[in-house]
Amino acid sequence: MPIELICLDADDTLWHNMRHFEEAHAAFVAMLRPFADGDVAMETLEACEARNLKLYGYGAKGFTLSMIETALELGGERLPTGVIADLLAAGRRLLAHPVDLLHGIEATLDALADRGRLVLVTKGDLLHQEAKLAASGLGDRFSGIEIVSDKTVDTFARLFDRYGVPAERAVMAGDSMRSDVLPALAAGAWAAFVPQPLAWTHEAAPPPSNPDRFRQLTGLGELPAWIDTIAAG
């Protein structure tokens, strides 16, 4: 059964992303050190982010608002106004960081394009994701660009219908078990998990109980060979 549609995540699948958030985390902890130790500051921030996802969605802008909210929660009336300005500056750096492609991505995309239509499926802030895609220079390699608020079973079902491809002839690859793998499998597609060391804990989830249409890869460069095995049956 040939694969006709190859869906790819963007952040930390095509280019580096979380390492820039790690830099923002370090700056946040340093700013809040007078009010909380590092572990408490990060735990409070992560709880705030999870609480705010339904309001702000994913991305650097919502993250910046969560940093400010957490700082106010921990610092209270003692929090200097200058800290708010510094957190906003950290958020702006997140929005303006350079786009660094992961090693070998262009060659991998060339190999994948020989095997099916490529569609970018990413979640987050529309403007920021569009800017990163433009800066990456990869946009012309994709038949479609899908920037969504979240990745769910319905998201993938609608996507496969839009591109006129049966789910069993589509594959999704990305670094999130929660967002890239499990909903794509539930929608009937194949899914490849490409873990990266700085993964956000929110995106963690147990692997699928039925591994028939699932594969964990050490890098995206292994995806073309796995697609060949799928086609070979």
Disulfide bonds with the S-S distance in Angstrom:
none
